[in-house]
Amino acid sequence: MTGDLKNLQGRIRYVFRDPAYLVRALTHSSWVQDNPGAGGNNQRLEFLGDSVLQLILTEALFALFPEDREGELTKRRAVLGKGEFLSGLAREIGLDRCLRLGANEEATGGRARDAALEDVFEALVGAISLDGGLESARQTVLGIYGDLRSRLGALEGHANPKGRLQEIVHPLHGNQAIRYEVISTDGADHEREYEVAVYLMERRIGSGRGPSKKLAEEEAARAALATLEADPPGK
């Protein structure tokens, strides 16, 4: 067991009983092509880990949001399980540094490729479930994710900032409390840029620019979310 793998287990707070599972989870198909007879790659573990991860997230969200309907829970699970986010988690825990790649895959940037990192994260989940059971996988995964509400807030706010802003403001001030206003328009017709301000009641809480009113409103909403994070409404 190399120092890198020991350090990885420290970061995820799970020590494998059978380190072969971890090694397999970190083995890209290109490594096997370059090293015949070195064992299998992580694709089967990825298949298993995808299902285990979905179950863990489903159970956690079901408990965390008891008032949510099925559609809302499904959307939240999709946000937490999408490939771009999983590849980010893989980088957070250093899976990119431990991934075993073939020479050509390494040379062409495979270690930074989102698809490979998503796969290795799912393979890791599958490996833990085989090595220590579902409960070990659950504890490890939820430990890596941390506060699910905070994760969701950041992810949903980035993907749908206007919706997230409305969700925060509505319980305290109602549906009509948020107002967007175009405050300037610059450039020729074919390269127009808009600046939009967003108001909570009469308080300006953010502004943004973009090539359309829609995109400028989204940037304004992101700025407003940052404002409200520092100074929450109703504080």
Biotite code that builds the C-alpha atoms (Angstrom):
import biotite.structure as struc

atoms = struc.array([
    struc.Atom([0.000, 0.000, 0.000], chain_id="A", res_id=1, res_name="MET", atom_name="CA", element="C"),
    struc.Atom([1.598, 3.269, -1.120], chain_id="A", res_id=2, res_name="THR", atom_name="CA", element="C"),
    struc.Atom([1.629, 6.463, 0.880], chain_id="A", res_id=3, res_name="GLY", atom_name="CA", element="C"),
    struc.Atom([-0.836, 8.061, -1.558], chain_id="A", res_id=4, res_name="ASP", atom_name="CA", element="C"),
    struc.Atom([-3.409, 5.340, -0.931], chain_id="A", res_id=5, res_name="LEU", atom_name="CA", element="C"),
    struc.Atom([-2.958, 5.557, 2.823], chain_id="A", res_id=6, res_name="LYS", atom_name="CA", element="C"),
    struc.Atom([-3.434, 9.302, 2.660], chain_id="A", res_id=7, res_name="ASN", atom_name="CA", element="C"),
    struc.Atom([-6.538, 8.868, 0.513], chain_id="A", res_id=8, res_name="LEU", atom_name="CA", element="C"),
    struc.Atom([-8.073, 6.550, 3.100], chain_id="A", res_id=9, res_name="GLN", atom_name="CA", element="C"),
    struc.Atom([-7.321, 9.137, 5.756], chain_id="A", res_id=10, res_name="GLY", atom_name="CA", element="C"),
    struc.Atom([-9.074, 11.839, 3.758], chain_id="A", res_id=11, res_name="ARG", atom_name="CA", element="C"),
    struc.Atom([-12.222, 9.772, 3.231], chain_id="A", res_id=12, res_name="ILE", atom_name="CA", element="C"),
    struc.Atom([-12.078, 8.341, 6.775], chain_id="A", res_id=13, res_name="ARG", atom_name="CA", element="C"),
    struc.Atom([-12.418, 4.783, 5.612], chain_id="A", res_id=14, res_name="TYR", atom_name="CA", element="C"),
    struc.Atom([-9.697, 2.117, 5.755], chain_id="A", res_id=15, res_name="VAL", atom_name="CA", element="C"),
    struc.Atom([-10.166, -0.839, 3.432], chain_id="A", res_id=16, res_name="PHE", atom_name="CA", element="C"),
    struc.Atom([-10.078, -4.319, 4.900], chain_id="A", res_id=17, res_name="ARG", atom_name="CA", element="C"),
    struc.Atom([-9.093, -5.575, 1.463], chain_id="A", res_id=18, res_name="ASP", atom_name="CA", element="C"),
    struc.Atom([-6.960, -2.904, -0.286], chain_id="A", res_id=19, res_name="PRO", atom_name="CA", element="C"),
    struc.Atom([-7.451, -4.729, -3.607], chain_id="A", res_id=20, res_name="ALA", atom_name="CA", element="C"),
    struc.Atom([-10.915, -3.156, -3.832], chain_id="A", res_id=21, res_name="TYR", atom_name="CA", element="C"),
    struc.Atom([-9.404, 0.318, -3.586], chain_id="A", res_id=22, res_name="LEU", atom_name="CA", element="C"),
    struc.Atom([-6.733, -0.432, -6.164], chain_id="A", res_id=23, res_name="VAL", atom_name="CA", element="C"),
    struc.Atom([-9.367, -1.753, -8.570], chain_id="A", res_id=24, res_name="ARG", atom_name="CA", element="C"),
    struc.Atom([-11.530, 1.330, -8.050], chain_id="A", res_id=25, res_name="ALA", atom_name="CA", element="C"),
    struc.Atom([-8.605, 3.555, -9.037], chain_id="A", res_id=26, res_name="LEU", atom_name="CA", element="C"),
    struc.Atom([-7.680, 1.575, -12.157], chain_id="A", res_id=27, res_name="THR", atom_name="CA", element="C"),
    struc.Atom([-8.711, 3.134, -15.461], chain_id="A", res_id=28, res_name="HIS", atom_name="CA", element="C"),
    struc.Atom([-9.215, 0.869, -18.482], chain_id="A", res_id=29, res_name="SER", atom_name="CA", element="C"),
    struc.Atom([-6.175, 2.482, -20.151], chain_id="A", res_id=30, res_name="SER", atom_name="CA", element="C"),
    struc.Atom([-3.932, 1.189, -17.347], chain_id="A", res_id=31, res_name="TRP", atom_name="CA", element="C"),
    struc.Atom([-5.035, -2.381, -18.016], chain_id="A", res_id=32, res_name="VAL", atom_name="CA", element="C"),
    struc.Atom([-4.343, -1.951, -21.729], chain_id="A", res_id=33, res_name="GLN", atom_name="CA", element="C"),
    struc.Atom([-0.788, -0.861, -20.935], chain_id="A", res_id=34, res_name="ASP", atom_name="CA", element="C"),
    struc.Atom([-0.305, -3.526, -18.266], chain_id="A", res_id=35, res_name="ASN", atom_name="CA", element="C"),
    struc.Atom([-1.745, -6.843, -19.464], chain_id="A", res_id=36, res_name="PRO", atom_name="CA", element="C"),
    struc.Atom([-2.343, -9.247, -16.623], chain_id="A", res_id=37, res_name="GLY", atom_name="CA", element="C"),
    struc.Atom([-2.507, -6.449, -14.045], chain_id="A", res_id=38, res_name="ALA", atom_name="CA", element="C"),
    struc.Atom([-6.108, -7.231, -13.140], chain_id="A", res_id=39, res_name="GLY", atom_name="CA", element="C"),
    struc.Atom([-9.395, -5.609, -14.101], chain_id="A", res_id=40, res_name="GLY", atom_name="CA", element="C"),
    struc.Atom([-10.410, -1.985, -14.411], chain_id="A", res_id=41, res_name="ASN", atom_name="CA", element="C"),
    struc.Atom([-12.949, -0.015, -12.393], chain_id="A", res_id=42, res_name="ASN", atom_name="CA", element="C"),
    struc.Atom([-15.918, -0.205, -14.769], chain_id="A", res_id=43, res_name="GLN", atom_name="CA", element="C"),
    struc.Atom([-17.854, -2.885, -12.891], chain_id="A", res_id=44, res_name="ARG", atom_name="CA", element="C"),
    struc.Atom([-17.299, -1.082, -9.603], chain_id="A", res_id=45, res_name="LEU", atom_name="CA", element="C"),
    struc.Atom([-18.509, 2.126, -11.253], chain_id="A", res_id=46, res_name="GLU", atom_name="CA", element="C"),
    struc.Atom([-21.724, 0.354, -12.282], chain_id="A", res_id=47, res_name="PHE", atom_name="CA", element="C"),
    struc.Atom([-22.304, -0.817, -8.720], chain_id="A", res_id=48, res_name="LEU", atom_name="CA", element="C"),
    struc.Atom([-21.283, 2.473, -7.135], chain_id="A", res_id=49, res_name="GLY", atom_name="CA", element="C"),
    struc.Atom([-23.703, 4.486, -9.268], chain_id="A", res_id=50, res_name="ASP", atom_name="CA", element="C"),
    struc.Atom([-26.650, 2.526, -7.842], chain_id="A", res_id=51, res_name="SER", atom_name="CA", element="C"),
    struc.Atom([-25.318, 2.600, -4.277], chain_id="A", res_id=52, res_name="VAL", atom_name="CA", element="C"),
    struc.Atom([-24.790, 6.367, -4.494], chain_id="A", res_id=53, res_name="LEU", atom_name="CA", element="C"),
    struc.Atom([-28.330, 6.914, -5.777], chain_id="A", res_id=54, res_name="GLN", atom_name="CA", element="C"),
    struc.Atom([-29.726, 4.902, -2.867], chain_id="A", res_id=55, res_name="LEU", atom_name="CA", element="C"),
    struc.Atom([-27.648, 6.795, -0.285], chain_id="A", res_id=56, res_name="ILE", atom_name="CA", element="C"),
    struc.Atom([-28.692, 10.177, -1.669], chain_id="A", res_id=57, res_name="LEU", atom_name="CA", element="C"),
    struc.Atom([-32.332, 9.103, -1.940], chain_id="A", res_id=58, res_name="THR", atom_name="CA", element="C"),
    struc.Atom([-32.481, 8.015, 1.698], chain_id="A", res_id=59, res_name="GLU", atom_name="CA", element="C"),
    struc.Atom([-30.656, 11.115, 2.932], chain_id="A", res_id=60, res_name="ALA", atom_name="CA", element="C"),
    struc.Atom([-32.851, 13.548, 0.984], chain_id="A", res_id=61, res_name="LEU", atom_name="CA", element="C"),
    struc.Atom([-36.028, 11.682, 1.975], chain_id="A", res_id=62, res_name="PHE", atom_name="CA", element="C"),
    struc.Atom([-35.120, 12.226, 5.640], chain_id="A", res_id=63, res_name="ALA", atom_name="CA", element="C"),
    struc.Atom([-33.798, 15.775, 5.222], chain_id="A", res_id=64, res_name="LEU", atom_name="CA", element="C"),
    struc.Atom([-36.778, 17.188, 3.303], chain_id="A", res_id=65, res_name="PHE", atom_name="CA", element="C"),
    struc.Atom([-39.912, 15.530, 4.744], chain_id="A", res_id=66, res_name="PRO", atom_name="CA", element="C"),
    struc.Atom([-42.249, 18.010, 3.024], chain_id="A", res_id=67, res_name="GLU", atom_name="CA", element="C"),
    struc.Atom([-40.803, 17.634, -0.479], chain_id="A", res_id=68, res_name="ASP", atom_name="CA", element="C"),
    struc.Atom([-42.772, 15.821, -3.152], chain_id="A", res_id=69, res_name="ARG", atom_name="CA", element="C"),
    struc.Atom([-41.279, 13.138, -5.354], chain_id="A", res_id=70, res_name="GLU", atom_name="CA", element="C"),
    struc.Atom([-40.442, 15.539, -8.178], chain_id="A", res_id=71, res_name="GLY", atom_name="CA", element="C"),
    struc.Atom([-38.598, 17.945, -5.893], chain_id="A", res_id=72, res_name="GLU", atom_name="CA", element="C"),
    struc.Atom([-36.623, 15.126, -4.291], chain_id="A", res_id=73, res_name="LEU", atom_name="CA", element="C"),
    struc.Atom([-35.712, 13.777, -7.719], chain_id="A", res_id=74, res_name="THR", atom_name="CA", element="C"),
    struc.Atom([-34.401, 17.183, -8.806], chain_id="A", res_id=75, res_name="LYS", atom_name="CA", element="C"),
    struc.Atom([-32.307, 17.541, -5.676], chain_id="A", res_id=76, res_name="ARG", atom_name="CA", element="C"),
    struc.Atom([-30.854, 14.053, -6.116], chain_id="A", res_id=77, res_name="ARG", atom_name="CA", element="C"),
    struc.Atom([-29.994, 14.846, -9.737], chain_id="A", res_id=78, res_name="ALA", atom_name="CA", element="C"),
    struc.Atom([-28.124, 17.984, -8.650], chain_id="A", res_id=79, res_name="VAL", atom_name="CA", element="C"),
    struc.Atom([-26.061, 16.052, -6.090], chain_id="A", res_id=80, res_name="LEU", atom_name="CA", element="C"),
    struc.Atom([-25.400, 13.119, -8.420], chain_id="A", res_id=81, res_name="GLY", atom_name="CA", element="C"),
    struc.Atom([-24.577, 14.865, -11.682], chain_id="A", res_id=82, res_name="LYS", atom_name="CA", element="C"),
    struc.Atom([-21.242, 14.125, -13.301], chain_id="A", res_id=83, res_name="GLY", atom_name="CA", element="C"),
    struc.Atom([-19.746, 17.605, -13.018], chain_id="A", res_id=84, res_name="GLU", atom_name="CA", element="C"),
    struc.Atom([-20.395, 17.654, -9.274], chain_id="A", res_id=85, res_name="PHE", atom_name="CA", element="C"),
    struc.Atom([-19.040, 14.140, -8.717], chain_id="A", res_id=86, res_name="LEU", atom_name="CA", element="C"),
    struc.Atom([-15.846, 15.004, -10.552], chain_id="A", res_id=87, res_name="SER", atom_name="CA", element="C"),
    struc.Atom([-15.506, 18.000, -8.232], chain_id="A", res_id=88, res_name="GLY", atom_name="CA", element="C"),
    struc.Atom([-15.880, 15.732, -5.209], chain_id="A", res_id=89, res_name="LEU", atom_name="CA", element="C"),
    struc.Atom([-13.230, 13.431, -6.673], chain_id="A", res_id=90, res_name="ALA", atom_name="CA", element="C"),
    struc.Atom([-10.828, 16.363, -6.834], chain_id="A", res_id=91, res_name="ARG", atom_name="CA", element="C"),
    struc.Atom([-11.708, 17.462, -3.299], chain_id="A", res_id=92, res_name="GLU", atom_name="CA", element="C"),
    struc.Atom([-10.612, 14.128, -1.861], chain_id="A", res_id=93, res_name="ILE", atom_name="CA", element="C"),
    struc.Atom([-7.617, 13.750, -4.190], chain_id="A", res_id=94, res_name="GLY", atom_name="CA", element="C"),
    struc.Atom([-8.819, 10.882, -6.375], chain_id="A", res_id=95, res_name="LEU", atom_name="CA", element="C"),
    struc.Atom([-7.289, 12.585, -9.400], chain_id="A", res_id=96, res_name="ASP", atom_name="CA", element="C"),
    struc.Atom([-3.830, 12.185, -7.858], chain_id="A", res_id=97, res_name="ARG", atom_name="CA", element="C"),
    struc.Atom([-4.359, 8.467, -7.188], chain_id="A", res_id=98, res_name="CYS", atom_name="CA", element="C"),
    struc.Atom([-5.984, 7.422, -10.474], chain_id="A", res_id=99, res_name="LEU", atom_name="CA", element="C"),
    struc.Atom([-4.000, 4.747, -12.366], chain_id="A", res_id=100, res_name="ARG", atom_name="CA", element="C"),
    struc.Atom([-3.862, 5.700, -16.050], chain_id="A", res_id=101, res_name="LEU", atom_name="CA", element="C"),
    struc.Atom([-2.183, 4.344, -19.157], chain_id="A", res_id=102, res_name="GLY", atom_name="CA", element="C"),
    struc.Atom([0.612, 6.384, -20.691], chain_id="A", res_id=103, res_name="ALA", atom_name="CA", element="C"),
    struc.Atom([-1.402, 7.821, -23.570], chain_id="A", res_id=104, res_name="ASN", atom_name="CA", element="C"),
    struc.Atom([-4.377, 8.673, -21.358], chain_id="A", res_id=105, res_name="GLU", atom_name="CA", element="C"),
    struc.Atom([-2.007, 10.433, -18.962], chain_id="A", res_id=106, res_name="GLU", atom_name="CA", element="C"),
    struc.Atom([-0.342, 12.342, -21.789], chain_id="A", res_id=107, res_name="ALA", atom_name="CA", element="C"),
    struc.Atom([-3.657, 13.551, -23.205], chain_id="A", res_id=108, res_name="THR", atom_name="CA", element="C"),
    struc.Atom([-4.975, 14.977, -19.930], chain_id="A", res_id=109, res_name="GLY", atom_name="CA", element="C"),
    struc.Atom([-6.984, 12.037, -18.669], chain_id="A", res_id=110, res_name="GLY", atom_name="CA", element="C"),
    struc.Atom([-6.189, 12.828, -15.037], chain_id="A", res_id=111, res_name="ARG", atom_name="CA", element="C"),
    struc.Atom([-8.133, 16.089, -15.323], chain_id="A", res_id=112, res_name="ALA", atom_name="CA", element="C"),
    struc.Atom([-11.000, 14.697, -17.406], chain_id="A", res_id=113, res_name="ARG", atom_name="CA", element="C"),
    struc.Atom([-14.375, 15.038, -15.688], chain_id="A", res_id=114, res_name="ASP", atom_name="CA", element="C"),
    struc.Atom([-15.720, 11.768, -17.086], chain_id="A", res_id=115, res_name="ALA", atom_name="CA", element="C"),
    struc.Atom([-12.806, 9.764, -15.668], chain_id="A", res_id=116, res_name="ALA", atom_name="CA", element="C"),
    struc.Atom([-13.128, 11.450, -12.279], chain_id="A", res_id=117, res_name="LEU", atom_name="CA", element="C"),
    struc.Atom([-16.871, 10.892, -12.116], chain_id="A", res_id=118, res_name="GLU", atom_name="CA", element="C"),
    struc.Atom([-16.287, 7.222, -12.905], chain_id="A", res_id=119, res_name="ASP", atom_name="CA", element="C"),
    struc.Atom([-13.580, 6.787, -10.271], chain_id="A", res_id=120, res_name="VAL", atom_name="CA", element="C"),
    struc.Atom([-15.732, 8.421, -7.598], chain_id="A", res_id=121, res_name="PHE", atom_name="CA", element="C"),
    struc.Atom([-18.594, 6.027, -8.328], chain_id="A", res_id=122, res_name="GLU", atom_name="CA", element="C"),
    struc.Atom([-16.146, 3.124, -8.424], chain_id="A", res_id=123, res_name="ALA", atom_name="CA", element="C"),
    struc.Atom([-14.841, 4.134, -5.003], chain_id="A", res_id=124, res_name="LEU", atom_name="CA", element="C"),
    struc.Atom([-18.395, 4.060, -3.616], chain_id="A", res_id=125, res_name="VAL", atom_name="CA", element="C"),
    struc.Atom([-18.897, 0.615, -5.109], chain_id="A", res_id=126, res_name="GLY", atom_name="CA", element="C"),
    struc.Atom([-15.594, -0.614, -3.665], chain_id="A", res_id=127, res_name="ALA", atom_name="CA", element="C"),
    struc.Atom([-16.469, 0.577, -0.161], chain_id="A", res_id=128, res_name="ILE", atom_name="CA", element="C"),
    struc.Atom([-19.891, -1.091, -0.332], chain_id="A", res_id=129, res_name="SER", atom_name="CA", element="C"),
    struc.Atom([-18.249, -4.418, -1.218], chain_id="A", res_id=130, res_name="LEU", atom_name="CA", element="C"),
    struc.Atom([-15.472, -4.069, 1.332], chain_id="A", res_id=131, res_name="ASP", atom_name="CA", element="C"),
    struc.Atom([-17.453, -2.817, 4.312], chain_id="A", res_id=132, res_name="GLY", atom_name="CA", element="C"),
    struc.Atom([-21.135, -3.017, 3.427], chain_id="A", res_id=133, res_name="GLY", atom_name="CA", element="C"),
    struc.Atom([-23.811, -0.445, 2.672], chain_id="A", res_id=134, res_name="LEU", atom_name="CA", element="C"),
    struc.Atom([-23.604, 1.291, 6.048], chain_id="A", res_id=135, res_name="GLU", atom_name="CA", element="C"),
    struc.Atom([-19.884, 1.931, 5.606], chain_id="A", res_id=136, res_name="SER", atom_name="CA", element="C"),
    struc.Atom([-20.559, 3.311, 2.140], chain_id="A", res_id=137, res_name="ALA", atom_name="CA", element="C"),
    struc.Atom([-23.334, 5.527, 3.521], chain_id="A", res_id=138, res_name="ARG", atom_name="CA", element="C"),
    struc.Atom([-21.187, 6.970, 6.301], chain_id="A", res_id=139, res_name="GLN", atom_name="CA", element="C"),
    struc.Atom([-18.254, 7.577, 3.977], chain_id="A", res_id=140, res_name="THR", atom_name="CA", element="C"),
    struc.Atom([-20.297, 9.164, 1.198], chain_id="A", res_id=141, res_name="VAL", atom_name="CA", element="C"),
    struc.Atom([-22.222, 11.467, 3.536], chain_id="A", res_id=142, res_name="LEU", atom_name="CA", element="C"),
    struc.Atom([-18.947, 12.396, 5.222], chain_id="A", res_id=143, res_name="GLY", atom_name="CA", element="C"),
    struc.Atom([-17.487, 13.404, 1.851], chain_id="A", res_id=144, res_name="ILE", atom_name="CA", element="C"),
    struc.Atom([-20.598, 15.397, 0.909], chain_id="A", res_id=145, res_name="TYR", atom_name="CA", element="C"),
    struc.Atom([-20.795, 17.155, 4.252], chain_id="A", res_id=146, res_name="GLY", atom_name="CA", element="C"),
    struc.Atom([-23.805, 19.415, 4.873], chain_id="A", res_id=147, res_name="ASP", atom_name="CA", element="C"),
    struc.Atom([-26.263, 18.488, 2.113], chain_id="A", res_id=148, res_name="LEU", atom_name="CA", element="C"),
    struc.Atom([-28.291, 21.667, 2.591], chain_id="A", res_id=149, res_name="ARG", atom_name="CA", element="C"),
    struc.Atom([-25.220, 23.807, 2.020], chain_id="A", res_id=150, res_name="SER", atom_name="CA", element="C"),
    struc.Atom([-24.180, 21.753, -0.987], chain_id="A", res_id=151, res_name="ARG", atom_name="CA", element="C"),
    struc.Atom([-27.636, 22.074, -2.497], chain_id="A", res_id=152, res_name="LEU", atom_name="CA", element="C"),
    struc.Atom([-27.839, 25.772, -1.775], chain_id="A", res_id=153, res_name="GLY", atom_name="CA", element="C"),
    struc.Atom([-24.613, 26.453, -3.655], chain_id="A", res_id=154, res_name="ALA", atom_name="CA", element="C"),
    struc.Atom([-25.434, 24.140, -6.562], chain_id="A", res_id=155, res_name="LEU", atom_name="CA", element="C"),
    struc.Atom([-29.077, 25.152, -6.995], chain_id="A", res_id=156, res_name="GLU", atom_name="CA", element="C"),
    struc.Atom([-28.174, 28.801, -6.614], chain_id="A", res_id=157, res_name="GLY", atom_name="CA", element="C"),
    struc.Atom([-25.644, 28.581, -9.434], chain_id="A", res_id=158, res_name="HIS", atom_name="CA", element="C"),
    struc.Atom([-27.901, 26.614, -11.788], chain_id="A", res_id=159, res_name="ALA", atom_name="CA", element="C"),
    struc.Atom([-31.099, 28.569, -11.084], chain_id="A", res_id=160, res_name="ASN", atom_name="CA", element="C"),
    struc.Atom([-30.175, 31.737, -9.162], chain_id="A", res_id=161, res_name="PRO", atom_name="CA", element="C"),
    struc.Atom([-33.527, 33.479, -9.687], chain_id="A", res_id=162, res_name="LYS", atom_name="CA", element="C"),
    struc.Atom([-35.423, 30.450, -8.394], chain_id="A", res_id=163, res_name="GLY", atom_name="CA", element="C"),
    struc.Atom([-33.086, 30.091, -5.429], chain_id="A", res_id=164, res_name="ARG", atom_name="CA", element="C"),
    struc.Atom([-33.452, 33.785, -4.570], chain_id="A", res_id=165, res_name="LEU", atom_name="CA", element="C"),
    struc.Atom([-37.230, 33.529, -4.691], chain_id="A", res_id=166, res_name="GLN", atom_name="CA", element="C"),
    struc.Atom([-37.114, 30.404, -2.515], chain_id="A", res_id=167, res_name="GLU", atom_name="CA", element="C"),
    struc.Atom([-35.148, 32.271, 0.167], chain_id="A", res_id=168, res_name="ILE", atom_name="CA", element="C"),
    struc.Atom([-37.252, 35.445, 0.113], chain_id="A", res_id=169, res_name="VAL", atom_name="CA", element="C"),
    struc.Atom([-40.755, 34.014, -0.293], chain_id="A", res_id=170, res_name="HIS", atom_name="CA", element="C"),
    struc.Atom([-41.326, 32.665, 3.255], chain_id="A", res_id=171, res_name="PRO", atom_name="CA", element="C"),
    struc.Atom([-40.611, 36.084, 4.779], chain_id="A", res_id=172, res_name="LEU", atom_name="CA", element="C"),
    struc.Atom([-41.869, 38.551, 2.178], chain_id="A", res_id=173, res_name="HIS", atom_name="CA", element="C"),
    struc.Atom([-44.146, 36.741, -0.276], chain_id="A", res_id=174, res_name="GLY", atom_name="CA", element="C"),
    struc.Atom([-44.111, 36.306, -4.059], chain_id="A", res_id=175, res_name="ASN", atom_name="CA", element="C"),
    struc.Atom([-43.937, 39.967, -5.050], chain_id="A", res_id=176, res_name="GLN", atom_name="CA", element="C"),
    struc.Atom([-40.985, 41.052, -2.931], chain_id="A", res_id=177, res_name="ALA", atom_name="CA", element="C"),
    struc.Atom([-38.341, 40.567, -5.666], chain_id="A", res_id=178, res_name="ILE", atom_name="CA", element="C"),
    struc.Atom([-38.186, 43.025, -8.566], chain_id="A", res_id=179, res_name="ARG", atom_name="CA", element="C"),
    struc.Atom([-35.735, 43.212, -11.498], chain_id="A", res_id=180, res_name="TYR", atom_name="CA", element="C"),
    struc.Atom([-35.068, 46.487, -13.296], chain_id="A", res_id=181, res_name="GLU", atom_name="CA", element="C"),
    struc.Atom([-32.965, 47.232, -16.381], chain_id="A", res_id=182, res_name="VAL", atom_name="CA", element="C"),
    struc.Atom([-30.767, 50.171, -15.388], chain_id="A", res_id=183, res_name="ILE", atom_name="CA", element="C"),
    struc.Atom([-28.660, 50.507, -18.546], chain_id="A", res_id=184, res_name="SER", atom_name="CA", element="C"),
    struc.Atom([-28.338, 49.184, -22.087], chain_id="A", res_id=185, res_name="THR", atom_name="CA", element="C"),
    struc.Atom([-25.089, 49.561, -24.024], chain_id="A", res_id=186, res_name="ASP", atom_name="CA", element="C"),
    struc.Atom([-23.735, 48.599, -27.441], chain_id="A", res_id=187, res_name="GLY", atom_name="CA", element="C"),
    struc.Atom([-25.091, 48.165, -30.946], chain_id="A", res_id=188, res_name="ALA", atom_name="CA", element="C"),
    struc.Atom([-28.154, 46.002, -31.607], chain_id="A", res_id=189, res_name="ASP", atom_name="CA", element="C"),
    struc.Atom([-26.074, 42.957, -32.507], chain_id="A", res_id=190, res_name="HIS", atom_name="CA", element="C"),
    struc.Atom([-23.841, 43.225, -29.419], chain_id="A", res_id=191, res_name="GLU", atom_name="CA", element="C"),
    struc.Atom([-26.166, 44.685, -26.831], chain_id="A", res_id=192, res_name="ARG", atom_name="CA", element="C"),
    struc.Atom([-25.259, 44.438, -23.157], chain_id="A", res_id=193, res_name="GLU", atom_name="CA", element="C"),
    struc.Atom([-27.773, 44.901, -20.379], chain_id="A", res_id=194, res_name="TYR", atom_name="CA", element="C"),
    struc.Atom([-27.264, 45.869, -16.768], chain_id="A", res_id=195, res_name="GLU", atom_name="CA", element="C"),
    struc.Atom([-30.003, 44.777, -14.397], chain_id="A", res_id=196, res_name="VAL", atom_name="CA", element="C"),
    struc.Atom([-30.522, 45.555, -10.717], chain_id="A", res_id=197, res_name="ALA", atom_name="CA", element="C"),
    struc.Atom([-32.549, 43.360, -8.386], chain_id="A", res_id=198, res_name="VAL", atom_name="CA", element="C"),
    struc.Atom([-34.498, 44.763, -5.455], chain_id="A", res_id=199, res_name="TYR", atom_name="CA", element="C"),
    struc.Atom([-35.888, 43.178, -2.314], chain_id="A", res_id=200, res_name="LEU", atom_name="CA", element="C"),
    struc.Atom([-38.843, 45.426, -1.571], chain_id="A", res_id=201, res_name="MET", atom_name="CA", element="C"),
    struc.Atom([-37.111, 48.806, -2.078], chain_id="A", res_id=202, res_name="GLU", atom_name="CA", element="C"),
    struc.Atom([-33.616, 47.626, -1.159], chain_id="A", res_id=203, res_name="ARG", atom_name="CA", element="C"),
    struc.Atom([-31.183, 47.045, -4.000], chain_id="A", res_id=204, res_name="ARG", atom_name="CA", element="C"),
    struc.Atom([-29.423, 43.775, -3.224], chain_id="A", res_id=205, res_name="ILE", atom_name="CA", element="C"),
    struc.Atom([-27.509, 43.041, -6.428], chain_id="A", res_id=206, res_name="GLY", atom_name="CA", element="C"),
    struc.Atom([-26.797, 43.854, -10.045], chain_id="A", res_id=207, res_name="SER", atom_name="CA", element="C"),
    struc.Atom([-25.466, 42.020, -13.069], chain_id="A", res_id=208, res_name="GLY", atom_name="CA", element="C"),
    struc.Atom([-24.579, 42.433, -16.725], chain_id="A", res_id=209, res_name="ARG", atom_name="CA", element="C"),
    struc.Atom([-25.166, 40.177, -19.731], chain_id="A", res_id=210, res_name="GLY", atom_name="CA", element="C"),
    struc.Atom([-25.891, 40.032, -23.479], chain_id="A", res_id=211, res_name="PRO", atom_name="CA", element="C"),
    struc.Atom([-29.607, 39.539, -22.738], chain_id="A", res_id=212, res_name="SER", atom_name="CA", element="C"),
    struc.Atom([-31.982, 40.661, -20.028], chain_id="A", res_id=213, res_name="LYS", atom_name="CA", element="C"),
    struc.Atom([-32.386, 37.044, -18.926], chain_id="A", res_id=214, res_name="LYS", atom_name="CA", element="C"),
    struc.Atom([-28.648, 36.490, -18.428], chain_id="A", res_id=215, res_name="LEU", atom_name="CA", element="C"),
    struc.Atom([-28.220, 39.882, -16.762], chain_id="A", res_id=216, res_name="ALA", atom_name="CA", element="C"),
    struc.Atom([-31.063, 39.033, -14.357], chain_id="A", res_id=217, res_name="GLU", atom_name="CA", element="C"),
    struc.Atom([-29.381, 35.718, -13.520], chain_id="A", res_id=218, res_name="GLU", atom_name="CA", element="C"),
    struc.Atom([-26.096, 37.486, -12.740], chain_id="A", res_id=219, res_name="GLU", atom_name="CA", element="C"),
    struc.Atom([-27.971, 40.013, -10.620], chain_id="A", res_id=220, res_name="ALA", atom_name="CA", element="C"),
    struc.Atom([-29.654, 37.161, -8.742], chain_id="A", res_id=221, res_name="ALA", atom_name="CA", element="C"),
    struc.Atom([-26.271, 35.528, -8.057], chain_id="A", res_id=222, res_name="ARG", atom_name="CA", element="C"),
    struc.Atom([-24.995, 38.813, -6.656], chain_id="A", res_id=223, res_name="ALA", atom_name="CA", element="C"),
    struc.Atom([-28.156, 39.088, -4.534], chain_id="A", res_id=224, res_name="ALA", atom_name="CA", element="C"),
    struc.Atom([-27.653, 35.573, -3.165], chain_id="A", res_id=225, res_name="LEU", atom_name="CA", element="C"),
    struc.Atom([-24.143, 36.546, -2.061], chain_id="A", res_id=226, res_name="ALA", atom_name="CA", element="C"),
    struc.Atom([-25.584, 39.682, -0.410], chain_id="A", res_id=227, res_name="THR", atom_name="CA", element="C"),
    struc.Atom([-28.241, 37.718, 1.458], chain_id="A", res_id=228, res_name="LEU", atom_name="CA", element="C"),
    struc.Atom([-25.718, 35.091, 2.534], chain_id="A", res_id=229, res_name="GLU", atom_name="CA", element="C"),
    struc.Atom([-23.775, 37.846, 4.309], chain_id="A", res_id=230, res_name="ALA", atom_name="CA", element="C"),
    struc.Atom([-26.924, 39.615, 5.549], chain_id="A", res_id=231, res_name="ASP", atom_name="CA", element="C"),
    struc.Atom([-29.894, 37.200, 5.556], chain_id="A", res_id=232, res_name="PRO", atom_name="CA", element="C"),
    struc.Atom([-33.423, 38.629, 5.181], chain_id="A", res_id=233, res_name="PRO", atom_name="CA", element="C"),
    struc.Atom([-35.253, 38.857, 8.474], chain_id="A", res_id=234, res_name="GLY", atom_name="CA", element="C"),
    struc.Atom([-31.973, 38.734, 10.431], chain_id="A", res_id=235, res_name="LYS", atom_name="CA", element="C"),
])
